[in-house]
Amino acid sequence: MARPATLVLLAAAAILAKAAPGEDRAQADKDCPLMVKVLDAVKGAPAAAVDLKVFRKVEESWTQLATGVTDQTGQVHGLITEEEFPAGLYKVEFDTTAYWKAQGRVPFHHVADVKFEAHADGRHHYTLALLLSPYSYTTTAISSRQE
């Protein structure tokens, strides 16, 4: 039997290995330093219509920078600009309650918060992937240095 961590990594790889983006999407991804992808583990498919918010920690409080909704591919493109994304601590908050209620399920957790430090060692492009189920979630991230 496969270990749960292996299954999670395989599911995350499936999110990140989706078909190559079209020309417009590729340009949006190049211009956007943070892309988000969400997969519904119950369906084994992209999770469309997941609302999310992006925050940056300023002193001791979180300041909201952007909002987005996943498309039919479970992705959000053009979420934030380089200027809005300096080095610092960030949080992406996914509204899991609304998503699971729309799917006819009762969720255990109400939000999935992912906190991370960006650009600690130079400019990067981040792809944040969320694998979502009604009673758990897990994340993985791909970070590539920007030139």
C-alpha positions as CSV (number, residue, x, y, z in Angstrom):
1,M,0.0,0.0,0.0
2,A,1.3,3.4,-0.9
3,R,2.2,5.8,1.8
4,P,-0.1,8.9,2.2
5,A,2.8,11.3,1.7
6,T,3.5,9.6,-1.7
7,L,-0.1,9.9,-2.7
8,V,-0.1,13.6,-1.8
9,L,3.0,14.3,-3.8
10,L,1.6,12.4,-6.8
11,A,-1.6,14.4,-6.6
12,A,0.3,17.7,-6.3
13,A,2.4,16.7,-9.3
14,A,-0.8,16.1,-11.2
15,I,-1.9,19.6,-10.5
16,L,1.4,21.1,-11.6
17,A,1.6,18.9,-14.7
18,K,-1.7,20.1,-16.3
19,A,-1.6,20.9,-20.0
20,A,0.6,23.7,-21.0
21,P,-1.0,27.1,-20.7
22,G,-2.2,29.0,-23.8
23,E,-0.3,32.1,-25.0
24,D,-2.4,34.6,-23.0
25,R,-2.2,32.5,-19.8
26,A,1.6,32.0,-20.3
27,Q,2.1,35.8,-20.4
28,A,-0.1,36.3,-17.3
29,D,1.9,33.7,-15.5
30,K,5.2,35.3,-16.5
31,D,3.9,38.7,-15.2
32,C,2.4,37.3,-12.0
33,P,4.9,36.2,-9.3
34,L,2.2,34.1,-7.5
35,M,0.0,31.5,-9.2
36,V,-2.4,29.3,-7.3
37,K,-3.8,25.8,-8.3
38,V,-6.4,23.8,-6.3
39,L,-7.3,20.1,-6.8
40,D,-10.4,18.5,-5.3
41,A,-9.1,15.2,-3.9
42,V,-12.7,13.7,-3.8
43,K,-13.3,14.2,-7.5
44,G,-9.6,13.8,-8.5
45,A,-10.1,16.9,-10.6
46,P,-9.4,20.7,-10.5
47,A,-11.5,22.6,-8.0
48,A,-13.3,25.4,-9.8
49,A,-14.9,28.4,-8.0
50,V,-12.8,28.4,-4.8
51,D,-12.6,31.9,-3.4
52,L,-9.3,33.0,-2.0
53,K,-7.6,36.1,-0.5
54,V,-3.9,37.0,-0.4
55,F,-2.5,38.9,2.6
56,R,0.9,40.3,3.5
57,K,2.0,40.7,7.1
58,V,2.7,44.3,7.9
59,E,4.1,44.8,11.4
60,E,1.8,42.6,13.5
61,S,-1.3,42.5,11.3
62,W,-2.3,41.0,8.0
63,T,-3.1,43.4,5.1
64,Q,-5.3,42.1,2.3
65,L,-3.7,42.5,-1.1
66,A,-5.8,40.6,-3.6
67,T,-8.7,38.3,-4.1
68,G,-9.4,35.6,-6.7
69,V,-11.5,32.7,-7.7
70,T,-10.2,29.5,-9.3
71,D,-11.2,28.9,-12.9
72,Q,-12.4,25.6,-14.5
73,T,-8.8,24.4,-14.4
74,G,-8.6,25.1,-10.6
75,Q,-6.1,27.9,-11.3
76,V,-5.9,31.7,-10.6
77,H,-3.8,33.8,-12.9
78,G,-2.9,37.4,-12.7
79,L,-3.5,37.5,-9.0
80,I,-0.8,39.9,-7.9
81,T,1.8,42.1,-9.5
82,E,5.6,42.3,-8.8
83,E,5.1,45.7,-7.2
84,E,2.5,44.3,-4.8
85,F,4.7,41.3,-3.9
86,P,7.9,42.5,-2.1
87,A,9.9,40.3,0.2
88,G,8.0,39.3,3.3
89,L,5.5,37.0,5.0
90,Y,2.4,36.1,3.1
91,K,-0.9,34.2,3.7
92,V,-3.3,32.8,1.1
93,E,-6.7,32.0,2.6
94,F,-8.9,29.6,0.8
95,D,-12.7,29.6,1.5
96,T,-13.2,25.9,1.9
97,T,-16.6,26.2,3.5
98,A,-18.3,27.8,0.5
99,Y,-16.6,25.3,-1.9
100,W,-17.6,22.2,0.0
101,K,-21.2,23.4,0.7
102,A,-21.5,24.0,-3.1
103,Q,-20.4,20.4,-3.6
104,G,-23.2,19.2,-1.2
105,R,-20.7,18.3,1.5
106,V,-20.3,19.4,5.1
107,P,-16.7,20.7,5.6
108,F,-14.6,20.1,8.7
109,H,-12.4,23.1,8.3
110,H,-13.7,26.6,7.3
111,V,-10.6,28.0,5.7
112,A,-7.3,26.6,4.5
113,D,-4.6,29.1,5.4
114,V,-1.2,28.8,3.8
115,K,1.6,31.0,5.2
116,F,4.9,31.4,3.5
117,E,8.0,33.7,3.3
118,A,8.6,35.1,-0.2
119,H,11.8,36.3,-1.8
120,A,14.0,35.6,1.2
121,D,16.9,34.9,-1.1
122,G,16.1,36.9,-4.1
123,R,13.1,37.3,-6.6
124,H,11.1,34.2,-7.2
125,H,8.0,33.1,-9.0
126,Y,5.8,30.9,-6.8
127,T,3.2,28.3,-7.7
128,L,1.2,27.3,-4.7
129,A,-0.8,24.1,-5.0
130,L,-3.6,23.0,-2.6
131,L,-5.0,19.5,-2.5
132,L,-8.4,19.8,-0.8
133,S,-10.7,17.2,0.8
134,P,-13.6,17.8,3.2
135,Y,-11.6,16.8,6.3
136,S,-8.0,17.7,5.3
137,Y,-5.9,19.7,3.0
138,T,-2.2,19.8,2.0
139,T,-0.1,22.1,0.1
140,T,3.1,22.1,-2.0
141,A,4.9,24.9,-3.7
142,I,7.2,25.3,-6.6
143,S,9.6,28.2,-6.4
144,S,11.7,29.3,-9.4
145,R,14.2,32.2,-9.4
146,Q,13.2,35.2,-11.6
147,E,15.9,36.9,-13.6
